[in-house]
Amino acid sequence: MSKGTALITGASSGIGAELAALCAAGGYDLVLVARSAEKLAELAAGLSRAHGIAARPLAADLADPAAAQAIFEQTRGDTIEILINNAGFGVLGPYAETDWAAEARLLQVNIVALTHLTKLYLPEMLRRRSGRILNVGSTAAFVPGPFMAMYYASKAFVVSFSHAIANEVNGSGVTVTVLCPGPTLTGFSEAAGTSESKLFQGSAMSAAEVARDGYRAMMAGKAEVISGARNRWMMLGTRLAPRTMLAGIARRLNST
Ligand SMILES: NC(=O)c1ccc[n+]([C@@H]2O[C@H](COP(=O)([O-])OP(=O)(O)OC[C@H]3O[C@@H](n4cnc5c(N)ncnc54)[C@H](OP(=O)(O)O)[C@@H]3O)[C@@H](O)[C@H]2O)c1
């Protein structure tokens, strides 16, 4: 018998695709959301065959303010037991020069869609006294990020929001977890134009490792997981250092 459905945004590649595979292996049916309909259909068919679960693609552009409600309407018959808000992207460049249209889409995808989907699915989870939400933040959440200011700030929002809602639902049978990866080898750096930056020239983790950490923490109902021992140590340091110093370090890391 199905354990319910996992709805995963940004499932067409990287960390999201790995999280989809873990949910399928865990016996959850899948609704896979992203813009790339073909990639989603291929992934859904493969995971369905491999794990004997039902999986369907749901192509949507989360930069469209109407997307979250439309996704909700198309999943009315499903028991969404797991909601994974993973879709996200970055914009690189000095803030005075970056493209506002791209940054408005970033706000919509990284923040508005994530919060709207949570608002739509959380009440039903609370009524059932069962459900798990995993939001994908970043270690970028813990520092100001010159040359990627909007991205870092958007992830700070995700971490703060996730902890607040995790606290609100404490003891309800529903849990909220935020996964904070450091640099990870996915399509992200190419899309953001950061492949050549010092940050991505250092040690990066694989999407599979990061997804495993996130999935485990979500199933254990933890409020936060920073993926990778090195990243955990570095983030401990950010608690003590002044923000001006952290901004200087991030500036160097975001440069080529
Ligand atoms: N890679 C890293 O170094 C790193 C580090 C920390 C945090 N993260 C976070 O991890 C999450 C996953 O990223 P990733 O590294 O796996 O990168 P990725 O391979 O580029 O995956 C991003 C996913 O988001 C989807 N997406 C992007 N814009 C979308 C839109 N407008 N509507 C719907 N879906 C959209 C993409 O699908 P389509 O293009 O098909 O729409 C893709 O499935 C993001 O939130 C990212 O910020 C990544």
The ligand as a Tripos MOL2 file, in Angstrom:
@<TRIPOS>MOLECULE
LIG
   48    52     1     0     0
SMALL
NO_CHARGES

@<TRIPOS>ATOM
      1 N1         24.2450   23.2380   -6.1470 N.am      1 LIG1
      2 C1         24.6160   23.9500   -5.1020 C.2       1 LIG1
      3 O1         25.8080   24.2710   -4.9360 O.2       1 LIG1
      4 C2         23.6100   24.3310   -4.0500 C.ar      1 LIG1
      5 C3         24.0780   24.7490   -2.7820 C.ar      1 LIG1
      6 C4         23.1560   25.1120   -1.8140 C.ar      1 LIG1
      7 C5         21.7900   25.0690   -2.0960 C.ar      1 LIG1
      8 N2         21.3580   24.6620   -3.3260 N.ar      1 LIG1
      9 C6         19.9210   24.6610   -3.5710 C.3       1 LIG1
     10 O2         19.5100   23.3610   -3.9530 O.3       1 LIG1
     11 C7         18.2910   23.4590   -4.6900 C.3       1 LIG1
     12 C8         18.3820   22.5530   -5.9030 C.3       1 LIG1
     13 O3         19.3810   23.0390   -6.7760 O.3       1 LIG1
     14 P1         20.4300   22.0920   -7.5240 P.3       1 LIG1
     15 O4         21.7610   22.3980   -6.9770 O.co2     1 LIG1
     16 O5         19.9490   20.7020   -7.5550 O.co2     1 LIG1
     17 O6         20.4180   22.7720   -8.9760 O.3       1 LIG1
     18 P2         19.7740   22.3460  -10.3600 P.3       1 LIG1
     19 O7         20.3360   21.0310  -10.8020 O.co2     1 LIG1
     20 O8         19.9720   23.5430  -11.2390 O.co2     1 LIG1
     21 O9         18.2450   22.1370  -10.0300 O.3       1 LIG1
     22 C9         17.3470   23.2080   -9.8810 C.3       1 LIG1
     23 C10        15.9430   22.6630  -10.0550 C.3       1 LIG1
     24 O10        15.0210   23.7370   -9.8830 O.3       1 LIG1
     25 C11        14.1520   23.7630  -11.0100 C.3       1 LIG1
     26 N3         13.7170   25.1220  -11.3070 N.ar      1 LIG1
     27 C12        14.4940   26.2110  -11.5230 C.ar      1 LIG1
     28 N4         13.7350   27.2580  -11.8470 N.ar      1 LIG1
     29 C13        12.4390   26.8250  -11.8450 C.ar      1 LIG1
     30 C14        11.1880   27.4240  -12.1230 C.ar      1 LIG1
     31 N5         11.0960   28.7110  -12.5210 N.pl3     1 LIG1
     32 N6         10.0600   26.6790  -12.0130 N.ar      1 LIG1
     33 C15        10.1390   25.3670  -11.6530 C.ar      1 LIG1
     34 N7         11.2900   24.7380  -11.3730 N.ar      1 LIG1
     35 C16        12.4270   25.4640  -11.4870 C.ar      1 LIG1
     36 C17        14.9610   23.1840  -12.1480 C.3       1 LIG1
     37 O11        14.1380   22.5940  -13.1360 O.3       1 LIG1
     38 P3         13.7710   23.2220  -14.5780 P.3       1 LIG1
     39 O12        14.9650   23.9480  -15.0890 O.co2     1 LIG1
     40 O13        13.3930   22.0080  -15.3510 O.co2     1 LIG1
     41 O14        12.6090   24.1100  -14.3130 O.co2     1 LIG1
     42 C18        15.7320   22.0760  -11.4350 C.3       1 LIG1
     43 O15        14.9440   20.9120  -11.3430 O.3       1 LIG1
     44 C19        18.0950   24.9340   -5.0040 C.3       1 LIG1
     45 O16        17.1390   25.4890   -4.1290 O.3       1 LIG1
     46 C20        19.4670   25.5370   -4.7270 C.3       1 LIG1
     47 O17        19.3880   26.8980   -4.3570 O.3       1 LIG1
     48 C21        22.2330   24.2890   -4.2990 C.ar      1 LIG1
@<TRIPOS>BOND
     1     1     2 1
     2     2     3 2
     3     2     4 1
     4     4     5 ar
     5     4    48 ar
     6     5     6 ar
     7     6     7 ar
     8     7     8 ar
     9     8     9 1
    10     8    48 ar
    11     9    10 1
    12     9    46 1
    13    10    11 1
    14    11    12 1
    15    11    44 1
    16    12    13 1
    17    13    14 1
    18    14    15 2
    19    14    16 1
    20    14    17 1
    21    17    18 1
    22    18    19 2
    23    18    20 1
    24    18    21 1
    25    21    22 1
    26    22    23 1
    27    23    24 1
    28    23    42 1
    29    24    25 1
    30    25    26 1
    31    25    36 1
    32    26    27 ar
    33    26    35 ar
    34    27    28 ar
    35    28    29 ar
    36    29    30 ar
    37    29    35 ar
    38    30    31 1
    39    30    32 ar
    40    32    33 ar
    41    33    34 ar
    42    34    35 ar
    43    36    37 1
    44    36    42 1
    45    37    38 1
    46    38    39 2
    47    38    40 1
    48    38    41 1
    49    42    43 1
    50    44    45 1
    51    44    46 1
    52    46    47 1
@<TRIPOS>SUBSTRUCTURE
     1 LIG1         1 GROUP 0 **** ****
